[in-house]
């Protein structure tokens, strides 16, 4: 019921009761349907209609507003989307003090707040049901909206299963309508609509939280004392130019969310909830989730395990099941002048287009359209990309420091001038003596990644990883609060149908709900886990075998490259050997990845996880272990094993007594590690981007060619256009998270050897965000809008990578690089050891000191003289030739000491930073506790108000206190 503007201003509020709150006056903004809640479940399915205007419940009387007056005052014509904007504006009204006592609210503010709303926003705000009708996303009667689509082939012979399944769906309360495809007569679509009564029943069963009162913000004395400071900063903000990365909020009318308290939906307490229109009360995403829940738990044959749409798709009864998109993502009319046609069009124009690469992401709209799970993924990806900016800048500075000081490096200068120093042959047959200055270029390139800033950058990246993860936890807590996910996990997580079918005979009482539910015995669970772990170790052993095969390949071909006909290959045979091995290793990685997915899927299903989140976590952990070992095993070999156990000239260690182990380049092993990381990282990112976007583009183009249409035809309904798109990966966001987590490992684990890794990751992620956005909006069918409170097991994996990164960087600096040998020489054996010549370069003579002597006559090559090799061994003329010198043991002790000091220092800093940064901001924690209290109090108020209304109808005296 509506009342006039003057009545809103002059009406006296209800006398507050003993349990009244400051928000009590706001509760009058309920619609007329709240007083008729008892009849909502007795009515049949209502016809689709435009959202009704906002209504205000009076304590004594109500009156319909004149239509002419409605035209003059736009405040009384706002839809439910406008009501949410009013809630937000009203809640943030200034100088309102929240107290536990009574308070009066001046309702004349309502008109002032809505009057100030820009007309542009009112024009952009669209009628949800009107758009759905115009886009054809309804049944043939033009009234019932389509909530889900099933697809099957007419030629499929399993019609008995489909008929039983569809009959049971109708028995559950769903409405179905069949319609053949326009382009393919063999394809049949089943449109599913969930009526209001069924929707309410399952919303109550799933404990879905719905809005029931508007939020009431409060201020304290601190905010009053800070008003001057805030006004000062507002003036400064006006002077500062507008941030070009921020999206124009006026283009996002759908981002105006209802700022209301929420509670688990209950049909018995339906008078608590704000229901302006039954068609728009439950969002499109919520309706799709409820329908999918029913599809997953409906039988298609007799038997406890013959249940669920997934099994029907696997056995071919249906070929697809998906919620429909809201329409086309392109429009012939400009969005600036005519506004967005639908949320999908808005997402494409303001998010998925490549021209938006520098803009912030509209996370609220992403969450509204794709669900909280996908919204959290893009929020995490955006946060990770933003945090890569300082890491990339510091890494670039370290690289440029090495570039600027490269010619001043004492080590490089000595190597480039060593024309008379001959290195011992690096292979037995075809390798000849090589001058040391031939590796001058390699020495300079190595210095770019192994200079004075290496240790600093390794410490910085370890701290950066901790700061990134800790601040992401804070960001996640804010998002879960904003998206009303604080208490979702323990209330709404349901059992997997496969788990229920397997263990339905073994039930126990759930200690939380008090209801019986299937239970997996501990003995069965342990047995299945042991089988799964055995499978994991078996697959990891295959990876190690593949790496060993690549090592053998390197040993076999290095002599072939050393005797190659091409002079360039012959001169740079070590580089050619490493490059070819990297490419072969990458091919093996890609081939093994195909097997890993199937094995991980099989092992995860063998475990019978209890819930979907447990299944996803288990599957993700297996895939990460497989691919992490597969991707990094060769890098670990080069970093910590290459050239470490080769022996010395005249007594080399050989594999199978046949192949001589590979040595490092005369300039060091770090150049091989940089080559391995850069090639694998670059090729993998190109391959992933092609598989994510290029492959779906080709498939969609081919499907369009089949129906002889170069673009989506308006004569084809939306659900058929969606059917021609590619389905989302069966594993959901696992591939996207896995790609980014592996990249995070590349960025942190061996960053001491490759400072440009954060920069490459940053450039890739800028492309990745828009590529994923374009893929979700244009190339994929609309995924199920699933809910989630965090990024799952990936957070624990990221923390584990952060710990591993500290250890590996410590070992890379201490063992792989020449930092420690240079440090020991500088302060123990060099010209500055006794501070006799403080003006002399402390590394002068380091190259000569780091090379040992070997008598060429012992090689049997018919040559005399001495050659040099990288090691700290006694010369042939010493009392103990070719034995380790004292300097070797000093360097070894320094390396061990550096590892211990580095790890303890960095872990101490990481722990201190993690302690200083709480996971949940203090203000948010207090606000959550405050709102829990307010929700409890408002429940009492709503019950009291409802009781008063019932007494007025029955003619009984009205009390403002509980009876």
Buried (B, 14 or more C-beta within 10 A) or exposed (E): BBBBBEBBEEBEEBEBBEBBBBBBBBBBBBBBBBBEBEEBEEEEBEEBEBBBBBBBBBBEEBEEBEEEEBEEBBBBEBBBBBBBBBBBBBBEBEEBEBEEEEBEBEBEBBBEBBEEBEEEBBEBBBBBBBBBBEBBBBBEEEBBBBBBBBBBBEEBEBEEBBEBBBBBBEEBBBBBBEBEBBBBEEBBBBBBBBBBBBBBBBBBEBBBBBBBBBBBBBBEEEEEEEEEEEEEEEEEEEEEEEEEEEBEEEBBBBBBBBBBBBBBBBEEBBBBBBBBBBBBBBBBBBBBBBBBBBBBBBBBEEEEBBBBBBBBBEEEBBBBBBBBBBBBBEBEEEBEEEBBBBBBBBBBBBBBBEEBEEBEBBBBBBBBBBBBBBBBBBBBBBBBBEBBEBBBEBBBBBBEBBEEBBEEBBBBBBBBEBEEBBBBBBBEEBBEBBBBBBBBEBBBBBBBBBBEBBBEBBBBBBBBBBBBBBBBBBBBBBBBBBBBBBBBBEEBBBBBBBBBBBBEEEEEEEEEEEEEBBBBEEEBBEEBBEEBEEBBEEBBEBBEEBBEEBBBBBBEBBBBBBEBEEEEBBBBBBBBBBBBBBEBBBEBBBEBBEEBBEBBBEBBEEBBBBBBBBBBBBBBBBBBBBBBBBBBBBBBBBBBEBBEEBBBBBEEEEEEEEBBBBBBBBBBBBBBBBBBBBBBBEBBBEBBBEEBBEEBBEBBEEBBEEBEBEEBBEEBBBBBBBBBBBBBEEBBBBBBBBBBBBBBBBBBBBBBBBBBBBBBBBBBBBBBBBBBBBBBBBBBBBBBBBBBBBBBBBBEBBBEBBBBBBBBBBBBBBBBBBBBBBBBBBEBBBBBBEEEEEEEBBBBBBBEBBBBBBBBEEBEEEEEEBBBBBBBBBEBEEEEBBEBBEBBEBBBEBBEEBBEEBBEBBBEBBEEBBEEBBEBBEEBBEBBEEBEEBBEBBBBBBBBBBBBBBBBEEEEEEEEEEE
